[in-house]
Amino acid sequence: MLLKVYGEGRPYRLFAAGMHGGEWKDTSTLLLKLNPPLSGSLFLLPLVDRGHYLSTLHEGYYKGPGSKIPVFVNNCAPEIYIEIHSYSKQNFHKLAGRDRISRTGIPPYSVLEEGLLLGSVSPHIRLHFPKEALCLSLEVQRENPASYELALHMLDRMKECKGRDDFIAFLKKKYPSAALKAIEDYKKFYGL
């Protein structure tokens, strides 16, 4: 797991990809295409693990294959943490279906456009952050070039955000209904 660092000073942003299994084939290059932020720092983990697939929702993920992530989080205390995942089109409803909360205990992803999904990170990593930190998961649809392009655009925008409120203002303007759903789900899930 190689950490790449751009910029200096706060705000600190940590983006991670290649989280498990073969996802690195779909997500790692997204991070490698990013330029340094105009201000603050950007920490990139383009390849966390390419071993067997273990869900980040599994309690053992951040103690096993993703064990370096909490170490980086605790050492640099980023204001923004983004995980980039990928999914097959046939798994769309597993991620964005309303029954996801009853199946997995996690709210469904919000649908942006071009198959790009936005949601919260696993509660197992979220507990390492203060409540005001922005912690999100992007799901890119495999074999969908438009989804990759939009993900790259979103990451480029996220790397310039100063914090949670900055990103929420952008999301409300660009995707008002998805923003409303994401905020509502987040508040319900985390009791805020």
C-alpha positions as CSV (number, residue, x, y, z in Angstrom):
1,M,0.0,0.0,0.0
2,L,1.8,3.1,-1.3
3,L,0.7,6.5,-0.1
4,K,1.1,9.3,-2.5
5,V,1.0,12.9,-1.2
6,Y,0.2,16.1,-3.0
7,G,0.2,19.6,-1.6
8,E,0.7,20.6,2.0
9,G,-1.2,21.9,5.0
10,R,-4.9,21.7,5.8
11,P,-7.4,20.7,4.8
12,Y,-6.3,17.1,4.7
13,R,-8.0,14.8,2.2
14,L,-7.5,11.0,2.0
15,F,-8.8,9.1,-1.1
16,A,-8.5,5.3,-1.2
17,A,-9.2,2.9,-4.1
18,G,-8.5,-0.7,-5.0
19,M,-10.2,-1.6,-1.8
20,H,-10.7,-5.4,-2.3
21,G,-10.7,-8.2,-4.9
22,G,-10.3,-7.0,-8.5
23,E,-11.7,-3.5,-7.9
24,W,-8.2,-2.0,-8.4
25,K,-8.6,-2.7,-12.1
26,D,-11.5,-0.3,-12.2
27,T,-10.6,2.3,-9.6
28,S,-6.9,2.8,-9.0
29,T,-6.3,4.7,-12.2
30,L,-9.0,7.2,-11.2
31,L,-6.8,8.4,-8.4
32,L,-3.6,8.3,-10.5
33,K,-5.2,10.8,-12.9
34,L,-5.8,13.5,-10.2
35,N,-3.6,16.6,-10.1
36,P,-2.5,18.2,-6.8
37,P,-5.2,20.3,-5.1
38,L,-5.0,24.1,-5.4
39,S,-4.7,24.3,-1.6
40,G,-4.3,21.8,1.3
41,S,-3.1,18.2,1.1
42,L,-4.3,15.2,-0.8
43,F,-3.2,11.7,0.3
44,L,-3.9,9.0,-2.2
45,L,-4.0,5.2,-1.6
46,P,-4.5,3.9,-5.2
47,L,-4.3,0.3,-4.2
48,V,-5.3,-0.9,-0.8
49,D,-5.7,-4.7,-1.4
50,R,-6.0,-6.9,-4.5
51,G,-6.4,-10.1,-2.6
52,H,-9.6,-12.0,-2.1
53,Y,-12.8,-10.0,-1.7
54,L,-13.8,-9.0,1.8
55,S,-16.5,-6.4,2.2
56,T,-15.6,-3.2,4.0
57,L,-18.8,-3.8,5.9
58,H,-17.2,-6.9,7.4
59,E,-15.8,-6.1,10.9
60,G,-12.5,-7.7,10.0
61,Y,-11.8,-5.7,6.8
62,Y,-10.1,-2.7,8.6
63,K,-8.2,-5.1,10.9
64,G,-7.1,-7.2,7.9
65,P,-6.7,-6.2,4.3
66,G,-7.6,-2.5,5.0
67,S,-5.7,-2.3,8.3
68,K,-3.4,0.5,7.1
69,I,-6.4,2.8,6.5
70,P,-7.2,3.4,10.2
71,V,-3.4,4.0,10.8
72,F,-3.3,6.7,8.1
73,V,-6.6,8.2,9.3
74,N,-5.4,8.3,12.9
75,N,-2.0,9.8,11.9
76,C,-3.2,12.5,9.5
77,A,-6.8,13.2,10.8
78,P,-8.2,14.1,7.4
79,E,-11.3,16.3,7.1
80,I,-12.3,14.4,4.0
81,Y,-12.1,10.7,3.4
82,I,-13.3,9.1,0.1
83,E,-13.4,5.4,-0.8
84,I,-13.8,4.5,-4.5
85,H,-15.4,1.1,-5.2
86,S,-16.7,-0.5,-8.4
87,Y,-19.8,-2.6,-9.1
88,S,-21.3,-4.7,-11.9
89,K,-24.5,-3.4,-13.4
90,Q,-26.4,-6.5,-12.2
91,N,-25.6,-5.5,-8.6
92,F,-27.1,-2.1,-8.9
93,H,-30.2,-3.0,-6.8
94,K,-28.1,-4.6,-4.1
95,L,-26.4,-1.2,-3.6
96,A,-29.2,1.3,-4.3
97,G,-32.3,-0.7,-3.5
98,R,-34.5,0.6,-0.6
99,D,-34.2,-2.9,1.1
100,R,-30.4,-2.5,1.5
101,I,-30.8,-1.2,5.1
102,S,-32.8,-4.4,6.1
103,R,-30.3,-6.7,4.2
104,T,-27.0,-5.1,5.3
105,G,-27.8,-2.6,8.0
106,I,-26.5,0.2,5.8
107,P,-28.6,2.8,3.9
108,P,-28.8,2.4,0.1
109,Y,-26.5,4.5,-2.1
110,S,-27.8,7.6,-3.7
111,V,-28.0,7.5,-7.5
112,L,-26.2,10.5,-9.1
113,E,-26.1,9.8,-12.9
114,E,-24.3,7.5,-15.4
115,G,-24.4,4.7,-12.9
116,L,-22.3,6.6,-10.3
117,L,-23.5,6.0,-6.7
118,L,-22.7,8.0,-3.6
119,G,-23.1,6.8,0.0
120,S,-21.5,6.6,3.4
121,V,-18.4,4.6,4.2
122,S,-18.6,1.5,6.5
123,P,-19.4,2.3,10.1
124,H,-16.2,0.3,11.0
125,I,-14.0,3.1,9.5
126,R,-16.4,6.0,10.2
127,L,-15.8,5.6,13.9
128,H,-12.3,6.9,13.4
129,F,-13.5,10.3,12.4
130,P,-15.2,13.2,14.2
131,K,-18.8,13.7,13.2
132,E,-18.0,16.8,11.2
133,A,-15.7,15.0,8.8
134,L,-16.9,14.2,5.3
135,C,-16.7,10.4,4.8
136,L,-18.1,9.1,1.5
137,S,-18.0,6.1,-0.7
138,L,-18.3,6.4,-4.5
139,E,-19.4,3.3,-6.5
140,V,-18.3,3.4,-10.2
141,Q,-20.2,1.2,-12.6
142,R,-17.8,-1.2,-14.3
143,E,-17.6,-1.2,-18.1
144,N,-19.3,2.2,-18.2
145,P,-17.0,4.9,-19.5
146,A,-19.5,7.7,-18.6
147,S,-19.5,6.5,-15.0
148,Y,-15.7,6.7,-14.9
149,E,-15.7,10.2,-16.4
150,L,-18.2,11.4,-13.9
151,A,-16.3,9.8,-11.0
152,L,-13.1,11.5,-12.1
153,H,-15.0,14.8,-12.3
154,M,-16.5,14.2,-8.8
155,L,-13.1,13.3,-7.3
156,D,-11.5,16.4,-9.0
157,R,-14.2,18.5,-7.3
158,M,-13.9,16.7,-3.9
159,K,-10.1,17.2,-3.8
160,E,-10.8,21.0,-3.8
161,C,-13.4,20.9,-1.0
162,K,-12.4,22.5,2.3
163,G,-14.7,20.3,4.3
164,R,-18.1,18.7,4.6
165,D,-20.2,21.8,4.2
166,D,-18.4,22.8,1.0
167,F,-19.1,19.4,-0.6
168,I,-22.8,19.4,0.6
169,A,-23.3,22.9,-1.0
170,F,-21.9,21.5,-4.3
171,L,-24.0,18.4,-4.1
172,K,-27.2,20.3,-3.3
173,K,-26.6,22.5,-6.3
174,K,-25.7,19.7,-8.8
175,Y,-27.9,16.8,-7.5
176,P,-30.6,18.3,-5.3
177,S,-32.7,15.2,-4.9
178,A,-29.7,12.8,-4.4
179,A,-28.3,15.3,-1.9
180,L,-31.5,15.4,0.1
181,K,-31.7,11.6,0.2
182,A,-28.1,11.2,1.2
183,I,-28.3,13.7,4.0
184,E,-31.6,12.2,5.3
185,D,-30.2,8.6,5.2
186,Y,-27.0,9.8,6.9
187,K,-28.8,11.6,9.7
188,K,-31.1,8.6,10.3
189,F,-28.3,6.1,10.2
190,Y,-25.9,8.0,12.5
191,G,-28.6,9.6,14.7
192,L,-27.5,13.2,14.0
